Amino acid sequence: MRLALAQARAARGRTWPNPPVGAVVFRGARVLGSGRTEPPPGRHAEVVAIERALRAHGPRAVRGASLAVTLEPCDHTGRTGPCSVRVIEARLSRVFVGHADPHDRVAGRGIARMRRAGIAVQVGVLEDACREQHRGFLSVLARGRPFVVLKLAATLDGRIATASGESRWITGALAREAVHRLRAETDAILVGAGTARADDPELTARRGERVVHRPVRVLADAELRVPPASRLFRGEPGRAWVLCARSAPAARRRGLERRGAVLIPTPRRRGRLDLRWAFEELARRGLTEVLVEGGGELAASLLREDLVDELHWFVAPRLLGGDARPAVGALGLRSLAEARSLGDLRVRRLGSDLVLRARFAPAERGA
């Protein structure tokens, strides 16, 4: 299952709306074939692993072998046929499943079909790790929105830019490399209009000078003030999505559409874009995991609406002072008891910087 999880991790950010699943066909200690979910409309992980095993070793070697897969094989026909049927056709003898698929089109049916065919199925192998791997998919099913990761890079006094807006670079090279690894594992990156105008980011994941992943770029820009020439609108048409007010100027809409941007008219709530509605709409369009890269007002809006699941806070050993721009805008707290609490805190050092990763515990949401 650990080998299957390694396969699954390599698929993160590239399989939406499907979960990034990994699978391994093995006999004893011998791996016959492994695979991961392919980008739609490609094959699911267990089919990839079985077909690789068949090509490499033939049907006799695969017959009676075992399969480890991070998520229950599907049992319905969508873009592909039922994976449970393919497992049965390969005449495997045992299947080890990370966890059952809660989707109403699966929900134990794949496990039941394989057991009826005489296959021994064990469910719950490294279940916590497998659920963590599929967290975006599970979030969409349980809450109707993607799993949201907020990344902030700030000084020791919690500032992300000078008073004039200068922010490159707050943190060092190792921290920036870690951010690109985060980008490489997500379906989409969301930024606010202020960050887009100040930094003109491309929002790609790079390893050195090489681009290794191009997530969907999502821009929150109510009045469409970010110019069409901005770098986040470059590249393949349809990969830049813009959350804008329904009353956004028509001429600006046409300018962005000519650049290949997808406009998502978003209702307002208390005078701002309704981010809860927006995330639900992103889920309806297939996104399962979103990385938010600021700035401070967008971060505060997400925190006020209880829309952040995980926080990555990069801390640089610098001080910018009270006149610099804060990492998080006003939260409107009336007492210390209303302050957000985080759990599962992990800290590591990246050169002279620190990165803190924490989770907002479900029991504390809405506090």
C-alpha positions in Angstrom: 0.0 0.0 0.0 2.9 2.4 0.6 4.0 1.8 -3.0 0.5 2.5 -4.1 0.4 5.7 -2.1 3.7 6.8 -3.7 2.0 6.3 -7.1 -1.0 8.2 -6.0 1.0 11.2 -4.7 2.6 11.5 -8.2 -0.9 12.0 -9.6 -2.0 14.8 -7.3 -3.3 17.9 -9.1 -3.6 16.1 -12.4 -6.7 13.9 -12.1 -9.6 16.2 -11.1 -12.5 15.7 -10.8 -11.3 12.1 -10.1 -9.3 11.4 -7.0 -5.5 10.7 -7.4 -5.4 7.0 -6.7 -2.5 4.6 -6.8 -2.4 0.8 -7.3 0.1 -2.0 -7.3 -0.3 -5.6 -8.6 2.0 -8.0 -6.7 2.8 -11.6 -5.8 4.6 -12.1 -2.6 7.4 -9.5 -2.5 7.4 -9.2 -6.3 5.8 -6.2 -7.9 4.2 -7.1 -11.2 2.8 -3.7 -12.2 1.9 -0.3 -10.7 -0.1 2.6 -11.8 -1.8 5.9 -11.0 -5.0 7.6 -12.1 -4.5 9.2 -15.5 -5.8 12.7 -16.4 -9.4 12.5 -17.7 -10.6 10.8 -19.8 -7.7 8.4 -19.0 -7.7 5.1 -17.1 -8.1 4.6 -13.4 -5.1 3.4 -11.3 -6.0 -0.2 -10.9 -6.6 -0.7 -14.6 -3.2 0.9 -15.4 -1.5 -1.4 -12.9 -3.2 -4.5 -14.2 -2.5 -3.7 -17.8 1.1 -3.0 -17.1 1.4 -6.3 -15.2 -0.2 -8.2 -18.0 2.1 -6.7 -20.6 5.2 -7.3 -18.5 4.5 -10.8 -17.2 1.5 -12.2 -19.0 -1.9 -13.5 -17.8 -0.6 -16.6 -16.0 1.6 -14.5 -13.7 -1.2 -12.1 -12.9 -3.8 -14.8 -12.3 -4.0 -15.4 -8.5 -1.9 -12.3 -7.7 -2.9 -9.5 -5.3 -3.8 -5.8 -5.8 -3.3 -2.9 -3.4 -5.3 0.2 -4.2 -5.7 3.4 -2.2 -9.4 3.7 -2.9 -12.2 1.2 -3.6 -12.5 0.3 -7.3 -15.4 1.9 -9.0 -18.4 -0.2 -10.0 -20.1 2.0 -12.6 -19.6 3.1 -16.2 -18.5 6.8 -16.6 -15.7 7.9 -18.8 -14.3 4.4 -18.2 -15.8 1.0 -17.5 -16.2 -0.4 -13.9 -12.7 -1.1 -12.4 -14.2 -3.9 -10.2 -15.0 -5.8 -13.4 -11.5 -5.4 -14.7 -10.1 -6.7 -11.4 -12.4 -9.8 -11.7 -11.4 -10.4 -15.3 -7.7 -10.4 -14.4 -8.5 -13.2 -12.0 -6.8 -11.7 -9.0 -7.2 -13.5 -5.7 -6.8 -10.8 -3.1 -7.5 -7.0 -3.1 -6.3 -4.7 -0.3 -8.2 -1.3 -0.3 -7.2 1.8 1.5 -10.7 2.9 2.2 -14.2 2.6 0.8 -15.4 5.1 -1.8 -18.3 7.2 -0.2 -19.5 8.4 -3.6 -23.1 7.4 -4.0 -22.3 5.6 -7.4 -19.8 3.4 -5.6 -20.4 3.2 -1.8 -19.2 -0.4 -1.3 -20.6 -1.8 -4.6 -17.1 -2.4 -6.0 -16.1 -4.3 -2.9 -19.3 -6.3 -2.9 -19.0 -7.3 -6.6 -15.4 -8.5 -6.1 -16.3 -10.5 -3.0 -19.2 -12.1 -4.9 -16.7 -13.1 -7.5 -14.7 -15.0 -4.9 -12.0 -12.4 -4.4 -10.8 -11.8 -0.8 -11.1 -8.1 -0.1 -9.5 -6.4 3.0 -10.6 -2.7 3.6 -8.8 -0.2 5.7 -5.1 -0.7 4.9 -3.2 2.5 5.9 -6.6 4.1 5.9 -5.6 7.4 7.4 -2.8 7.9 4.9 -5.1 7.0 2.0 -7.8 9.4 3.2 -5.3 12.1 3.4 -4.2 11.4 -0.2 -7.8 11.7 -1.3 -8.7 14.7 0.9 -9.9 16.9 -1.9 -12.2 14.3 -3.4 -13.6 13.5 0.1 -14.1 17.2 0.9 -16.2 17.7 -2.3 -18.3 14.7 -1.4 -18.8 15.7 2.3 -18.9 19.5 2.1 -19.5 20.4 -1.5 -16.3 22.4 -1.8 -12.6 21.7 -2.4 -10.0 21.2 0.3 -8.4 24.6 0.7 -4.8 25.2 1.6 -3.7 28.8 2.5 -0.1 29.7 2.0 1.4 32.8 3.4 5.0 34.1 3.4 5.6 36.7 6.1 8.2 38.3 8.3 8.5 37.6 12.0 6.1 40.5 12.7 3.5 39.1 10.3 4.1 41.4 7.3 3.9 40.3 3.6 5.1 43.5 1.9 6.5 46.9 2.7 4.1 49.9 2.8 4.9 50.5 -0.9 4.0 47.0 -1.8 7.5 45.5 -2.3 7.5 41.8 -1.4 10.1 40.0 -3.5 11.6 38.2 -1.8 10.4 38.0 1.8 11.6 34.4 2.1 14.7 32.6 0.8 15.3 30.1 -2.1 14.5 27.0 -0.1 11.2 28.3 1.0 10.3 29.3 -2.6 11.2 25.8 -3.7 8.8 24.4 -1.1 6.0 26.6 -2.4 6.6 25.2 -5.9 6.2 21.7 -4.5 2.9 22.8 -3.0 1.9 24.1 -6.4 2.9 20.9 -8.1 0.3 18.9 -6.0 -2.8 21.1 -6.4 -5.6 21.4 -8.9 -5.7 25.2 -8.8 -4.1 28.3 -7.3 -6.3 31.2 -6.2 -5.0 34.7 -5.8 -6.7 38.1 -5.2 -6.7 41.0 -7.5 -4.3 43.0 -5.3 -1.7 40.2 -5.4 -2.1 39.7 -9.2 -1.7 43.4 -9.9 1.3 43.9 -7.5 3.3 40.7 -8.4 2.0 39.7 -11.9 2.5 36.0 -11.0 2.5 33.2 -13.6 1.3 30.7 -11.0 3.1 27.7 -12.4 5.0 25.0 -10.5 8.7 24.9 -11.5 11.6 22.7 -10.7 14.6 24.9 -11.4 13.8 26.7 -14.6 11.5 23.9 -15.9 7.7 24.1 -15.5 6.5 20.8 -14.1 2.8 21.6 -13.6 0.3 24.2 -14.7 -2.6 24.3 -12.3 -5.8 26.1 -13.1 -5.3 29.8 -12.2 -8.2 31.2 -10.3 -8.4 35.0 -9.8 -10.8 36.7 -7.4 -11.4 40.1 -9.1 -14.8 41.6 -8.6 -14.5 44.5 -11.0 -12.0 42.9 -13.4 -9.3 45.4 -12.7 -6.4 43.0 -13.5 -5.3 43.8 -17.0 -5.7 41.1 -19.8 -1.9 41.3 -20.5 -1.1 39.8 -17.0 1.0 36.7 -17.0 -1.7 34.5 -15.3 -3.8 34.8 -18.5 -1.0 33.3 -20.7 -1.0 29.7 -21.8 -3.7 27.3 -22.8 -7.2 28.9 -23.2 -9.6 27.9 -20.5 -7.0 27.4 -17.7 -7.5 30.9 -16.2 -10.8 31.3 -14.3 -11.9 34.6 -12.9 -14.4 35.1 -10.1 -16.0 38.4 -10.8 -19.1 40.3 -9.8 -22.2 39.8 -11.9 -22.2 43.5 -12.5 -18.5 43.6 -13.8 -18.1 45.9 -16.8 -19.0 44.2 -20.1 -16.0 45.7 -21.9 -13.5 44.2 -19.4 -15.3 40.9 -19.6 -14.9 40.8 -23.4 -11.2 41.7 -23.1 -10.5 38.7 -20.8 -12.6 36.3 -22.8 -10.6 37.2 -25.8 -7.5 36.1 -23.8 -9.2 32.7 -23.2 -10.2 33.3 -19.6 -13.3 31.6 -18.1 -15.4 34.1 -16.3 -17.4 32.9 -13.3 -20.0 35.6 -12.3 -20.2 35.4 -8.6 -22.9 36.8 -6.2 -22.0 39.3 -3.6 -22.4 38.8 0.1 -22.0 41.8 2.5 -20.6 43.8 -0.4 -17.9 41.2 -1.2 -17.7 38.3 -3.6 -19.4 35.3 -1.9 -16.4 33.0 -1.5 -18.4 30.2 -0.1 -20.6 30.1 -3.2 -17.5 30.5 -5.3 -15.8 27.4 -3.8 -18.9 25.4 -4.2 -19.0 26.5 -7.9 -15.3 25.5 -8.3 -16.3 22.0 -6.9 -19.2 21.8 -9.4 -16.6 22.5 -12.2 -14.5 19.6 -11.0 -11.8 21.1 -8.7 -11.0 19.2 -5.6 -8.0 21.0 -4.0 -7.2 24.7 -4.1 -4.0 26.4 -3.0 -4.6 30.1 -2.0 -1.6 32.4 -2.2 -3.0 35.6 -0.8 -2.9 38.5 -0.2 -3.9 39.6 3.2 -7.5 40.6 2.5 -8.3 37.4 0.6 -6.8 35.4 3.4 -8.9 37.3 6.0 -12.1 36.8 3.9 -11.4 33.0 3.7 -10.8 32.8 7.5 -13.9 34.8 8.3 -16.0 32.4 6.2 -14.3 29.3 7.7 -13.0 28.2 4.3 -9.4 27.2 5.2 -8.6 23.6 6.0 -4.8 23.8 6.1 -2.3 26.6 6.7 1.3 26.8 5.5 2.9 29.8 7.1 6.5 30.6 5.9 8.3 32.8 8.3 11.4 34.9 7.4 13.7 36.3 10.1 13.0 39.9 9.2 11.0 42.8 10.6 9.0 45.3 8.5 7.1 47.2 11.2 3.5 48.3 11.6 3.4 50.5 8.5 4.0 47.4 6.3 1.2 45.2 4.8 -0.2 42.5 7.1 -0.3 38.8 6.2 -3.9 38.6 7.3 -6.5 41.5 7.1 -9.1 42.3 9.7 -11.0 39.4 11.1 -13.5 41.4 13.1 -12.9 39.5 16.4 -14.6 40.9 19.5 -12.7 38.8 22.0 -9.8 36.5 22.4 -12.1 33.5 22.7 -13.2 34.1 19.1 -9.6 33.7 17.8 -9.0 30.8 15.4 -7.3 27.8 16.8 -5.1 25.4 14.9 -4.0 21.8 15.6 -1.6 19.2 14.2 1.2 21.9 14.1 4.4 20.9 12.4 7.4 23.1 12.1 10.5 22.7 9.9 13.4 24.8 9.0 14.2 25.8 5.4 17.6 27.6 5.4 17.1 30.7 7.5 13.3 30.5 7.2 10.7 28.4 9.1 7.5 26.8 7.7 4.6 26.1 10.0 1.9 23.7 8.8 -1.3 23.4 10.7 -4.9 22.2 10.4 -8.1 23.9 11.5 -9.7 21.2 13.5 -13.4 20.4 12.4 -14.6 20.7 16.0 -13.4 24.3 16.2 -14.9 25.5 12.9 -17.2 28.4 13.3 -15.9 29.3 16.8 
